[in-house]
Amino acid sequence: MYKVFQEINLGSPTETPNEGEYRIGLKFNDEHIPDSPFKVYISPSVGDAHLLEVAHFPEGNIQADKPSQFIVRRNGAKGDLDAKIIGPSGHEDDCFVQIIDQEEYSVRFMPRENGIHKIHAKFNGVHIPGSPFSVKVGKDTADPAAVHAYGNGLKEVKTGQKTDFIVDTCNAGVGTLSVNIDGPSKVSMDCTEVEEGYKVRYTPLAPGDYYISIKYNNNHIVGSPFRVTCKGDAKVADIGGQETSSVSVETVAKVGKANNSAGPLLPQFKSDASKVTSKGMGLKKAYIGKQNLFTVSANNAGANILFVGIHGPKGPCEEVYIKHQGHNQYAVNYLVRERGDYLVLVKWGDEHIPGSPFKVEV
């Protein structure tokens, strides 16, 4: 048995270490010990941030696209306050911070979507007490208790093999679905819409236990977090500390048929695909092994579902990631592994948008 004592200096004695996340790897005979590399986060100096306090913070539900505000008291602290609001889809907006007098700030914000938002308020770069603050926007009609998940991806899986599971949101209302997978490696993960809800596909790269947390409007569904055992040899990833992969989706209403044996129904939409616009280098030229990006705007096209398919010389490309940015705005990233001509198909519901399919040279 060995006892190891190690002193690690992050910066010189006269130098303040940079804030952020550091990784510390400990090896024995050139192999990582269990849980190595370890993650260490260096926080900035707290300073006077702990002196500030919040007053008149909005209680209950507030409305999207309408301004709200709260007060932050300095209590003698010296420095500057800044704040931003992050919506459930990940969209960020700056808050308007105004000095009322020597001891108070007014913080004004305008949420752009329904759901739980986070307000990050920092003084001299350090979170003030209670930050980030949660604020609920819009009427909460979602029912997390009505959501359930099933599929092979919640059972035993193997390294390097794609697997998936279904999150059934029928009759659960509209909400924010978030999936986090914690395990010995990051996973390649995407989420696509299906009849009964949403299909989450992922590929584990290292053996071990993975914990899958599924939340609906920030509440765990029944059975979450799920423990999934992965067997096999390590693929690309290094086995070490815990890694987290996540995906978040703003859901649409799903309603099942009265006759359960007939299965669920997709909602009916009124939309016009001809009013959808798209732009970006990813619709013209792509590069192997890099993130190729384009955006889709359906502001004036009505409500419907965005479908993106990318077909290459050897079949469909499965590494496609769609991020909803609110107000029918989408960012699409995809990866290609081979040279050749690709077709990018973009549909709004059952109809191609203008220009689709796009011919892309790799």
Secondary structure by P-SEA (a helix, b strand, c coil): cbbbbbbbbcccccccccccbbbbbbbccccccccccbbbbbbccccccccccccccccccccccccccbbbbccccbbbbbbccccccbbbbbcccccccccbbbbbbbbccccbbbbbbbccccccccccbbbbcccccccccccccccccccccccccccccccccccccbbbbbbbbbccccccbbbbbcccbbbbbbbbccccbbbbbbbccccccccccbbbbbbccccccccccbbbbbccccccbbbbccccccccccbbbbbbccccccccccccccccccccbbbbbcccccbbbbbbbbbccccccccbbbbbccccbbbbbbccccccbbbbbbbccccccccccbbbcc
